[in-house]
Amino acid sequence: MEELSNLLQKHVSVLTAQGKTFIGTLTGVDTETLSVCLTNAKSDAGDIHKVFLNGDTIVQISSFEKPFDLQSLGERLERVFPRMVRVMDEAGVIVVMDRIRVNEKGIIEGAGPAAERVQRVFDEFMREKGVKA
């Protein structure tokens, strides 16, 4: 379920048992039934603003986006802040000095000179990966 939840707000393709393919942004998941909601979707029938697909009919869900490399960013931060970095894969966050939290979007908690340094390391990491932060 964690992997499926990590796809929220990502661009995915869903193949149904009837052979229909829907491509759109995954905006909702019912973890009990594995039913999903896609917005701004496309199918053979054309553009669809929002579609709900029952989990019983879903054969495959594919992601188009490469996952964010949290481990590599954590290793980079570890060089600047030795023994003060914890990578929490399950939460999709890195904690620096037990007070600064950073995820794939940047700093989500923390302020001050240390947080500014974390942000600079993050910005440099993203530039090297060719991603706009």
The 8 nearest C-alpha neighbors of each residue, nearest first, counted from 0:
[[1, 3, 2, 4, 30, 5, 33, 28],
 [0, 2, 4, 3, 5, 89, 6, 90],
 [3, 1, 5, 0, 4, 6, 89, 7],
 [2, 4, 0, 6, 5, 1, 7, 28],
 [3, 5, 1, 6, 2, 7, 0, 28],
 [6, 4, 2, 3, 7, 1, 9, 8],
 [5, 7, 9, 4, 3, 8, 25, 2],
 [8, 6, 25, 9, 5, 4, 26, 27],
 [7, 9, 25, 26, 24, 6, 10, 27],
 [10, 8, 6, 7, 24, 25, 11, 64],
 [9, 11, 24, 23, 63, 62, 25, 64],
 [12, 10, 62, 61, 23, 22, 63, 24],
 [11, 13, 22, 61, 21, 60, 62, 23],
 [14, 12, 60, 21, 20, 59, 22, 61],
 [13, 15, 20, 59, 58, 19, 57, 18],
 [14, 16, 57, 58, 17, 56, 18, 19],
 [15, 17, 56, 18, 58, 57, 14, 19],
 [16, 18, 15, 19, 56, 14, 57, 20],
 [19, 17, 15, 16, 14, 20, 58, 57],
 [20, 18, 15, 17, 14, 21, 42, 16],
 [19, 21, 14, 13, 42, 15, 18, 22],
 [20, 22, 42, 13, 12, 41, 40, 14],
 [23, 21, 12, 41, 40, 11, 13, 42],
 [24, 22, 40, 37, 10, 39, 11, 38],
 [23, 25, 10, 37, 38, 9, 8, 26],
 [26, 24, 37, 7, 8, 9, 27, 36],
 [27, 25, 8, 7, 36, 37, 24, 38],
 [26, 28, 36, 35, 25, 7, 29, 37],
 [29, 27, 35, 34, 30, 33, 36, 26],
 [30, 28, 33, 34, 31, 32, 35, 27],
 [29, 31, 33, 32, 28, 0, 34, 4],
 [32, 30, 29, 33, 34, 28, 54, 0],
 [31, 33, 34, 54, 29, 30, 55, 53],
 [34, 32, 54, 30, 29, 31, 28, 35],
 [33, 35, 54, 53, 29, 32, 52, 28],
 [36, 34, 28, 52, 27, 51, 33, 29],
 [35, 37, 51, 27, 26, 50, 25, 52],
 [38, 36, 25, 24, 50, 23, 26, 49],
 [39, 37, 49, 40, 24, 48, 23, 50],
 [40, 38, 48, 23, 47, 49, 24, 37],
 [41, 39, 23, 47, 22, 38, 46, 37],
 [40, 42, 46, 22, 45, 21, 47, 23],
 [41, 43, 21, 45, 44, 20, 46, 22],
 [42, 44, 45, 41, 20, 19, 21, 46],
 [43, 45, 42, 46, 41, 47, 19, 21],
 [46, 44, 42, 43, 41, 47, 40, 21],
 [45, 47, 41, 40, 42, 48, 44, 39],
 [46, 48, 40, 49, 41, 39, 45, 50],
 [47, 49, 39, 38, 40, 46, 50, 37],
 [50, 48, 38, 47, 37, 39, 40, 51],
 [49, 51, 37, 36, 52, 38, 47, 48],
 [50, 52, 36, 35, 37, 53, 49, 34],
 [53, 51, 35, 34, 54, 36, 50, 56],
 [54, 52, 34, 55, 56, 51, 35, 57],
 [53, 55, 34, 33, 57, 56, 32, 52],
 [56, 54, 53, 57, 32, 34, 33, 58],
 [55, 57, 16, 15, 54, 53, 58, 52],
 [58, 56, 15, 54, 55, 59, 16, 14],
 [57, 59, 15, 16, 14, 56, 60, 13],
 [60, 58, 14, 13, 57, 61, 15, 12],
 [59, 61, 13, 12, 14, 11, 62, 58],
 [62, 60, 12, 11, 13, 59, 63, 14],
 [61, 63, 11, 64, 10, 12, 60, 6],
 [64, 62, 11, 10, 61, 65, 12, 9],
 [65, 63, 62, 66, 10, 9, 11, 67],
 [64, 66, 67, 63, 62, 68, 9, 10],
 [67, 65, 64, 68, 69, 5, 6, 62],
 [66, 68, 69, 103, 65, 64, 70, 91],
 [69, 67, 70, 71, 66, 72, 103, 65],
 [68, 70, 72, 71, 67, 73, 88, 86],
 [71, 69, 73, 72, 68, 74, 86, 88],
 [72, 70, 74, 73, 69, 68, 75, 76],
 [71, 73, 75, 69, 74, 70, 76, 68],
 [74, 72, 70, 76, 71, 75, 86, 77],
 [75, 73, 77, 71, 72, 76, 70, 78],
 [74, 76, 72, 77, 73, 78, 71, 79],
 [75, 77, 73, 79, 78, 74, 80, 72],
 [76, 78, 80, 81, 74, 79, 75, 84],
 [79, 77, 76, 75, 81, 80, 74, 73],
 [78, 80, 76, 77, 81, 75, 120, 117],
 [79, 81, 77, 83, 78, 76, 82, 84],
 [82, 80, 77, 83, 78, 79, 84, 76],
 [83, 81, 84, 80, 77, 85, 96, 78],
 [82, 84, 96, 81, 80, 95, 85, 77],
 [85, 83, 95, 77, 94, 82, 96, 86],
 [86, 84, 94, 93, 87, 95, 83, 73],
 [87, 85, 93, 88, 73, 92, 94, 84],
 [86, 88, 92, 90, 89, 93, 91, 85],
 [89, 87, 91, 90, 86, 92, 69, 93],
 [88, 90, 91, 87, 1, 92, 86, 2],
 [89, 91, 88, 92, 87, 93, 86, 102],
 [92, 90, 88, 89, 87, 102, 93, 69],
 [91, 93, 102, 87, 90, 101, 86, 88],
 [92, 94, 86, 101, 100, 85, 87, 102],
 [93, 95, 100, 85, 99, 97, 84, 86],
 [94, 96, 84, 99, 97, 83, 98, 100],
 [95, 97, 83, 98, 99, 84, 94, 80],
 [98, 96, 95, 94, 99, 83, 84, 100],
 [99, 97, 96, 109, 95, 100, 94, 108],
 [100, 98, 109, 95, 108, 94, 97, 114],
 [101, 99, 94, 108, 107, 93, 106, 95],
 [100, 102, 106, 93, 105, 107, 92, 94],
 [101, 103, 92, 104, 105, 91, 93, 106],
 [102, 104, 105, 67, 101, 69, 91, 92],
 [105, 103, 102, 132, 106, 101, 107, 121],
 [106, 104, 101, 102, 103, 107, 121, 118],
 [107, 105, 101, 108, 100, 118, 102, 104],
 [106, 108, 101, 100, 105, 102, 109, 99],
 [109, 107, 100, 99, 106, 101, 110, 98],
 [108, 110, 99, 114, 98, 100, 107, 111],
 [111, 109, 114, 112, 108, 115, 113, 99],
 [110, 112, 114, 113, 115, 109, 116, 99],
 [111, 113, 115, 114, 116, 110, 117, 109],
 [114, 112, 116, 115, 111, 117, 110, 99],
 [115, 113, 117, 110, 116, 111, 112, 109],
 [114, 116, 118, 112, 113, 117, 111, 119],
 [115, 117, 113, 119, 114, 118, 112, 120],
 [118, 116, 114, 120, 115, 119, 121, 113],
 [117, 119, 121, 115, 116, 120, 122, 114],
 [120, 118, 116, 122, 121, 117, 123, 115],
 [119, 121, 117, 123, 118, 122, 124, 116],
 [120, 122, 118, 124, 119, 123, 117, 125],
 [123, 121, 119, 125, 124, 120, 118, 126],
 [122, 124, 126, 120, 125, 121, 119, 127],
 [125, 123, 121, 127, 122, 126, 120, 128],
 [124, 126, 128, 122, 130, 127, 123, 129],
 [127, 125, 129, 123, 128, 124, 130, 122],
 [126, 128, 124, 129, 125, 123, 130, 122],
 [129, 127, 125, 126, 130, 124, 123, 131],
 [130, 128, 126, 127, 125, 131, 124, 132],
 [131, 129, 125, 128, 126, 132, 127, 124],
 [130, 132, 125, 129, 126, 122, 128, 104],
 [131, 130, 125, 104, 122, 105, 126, 103]]
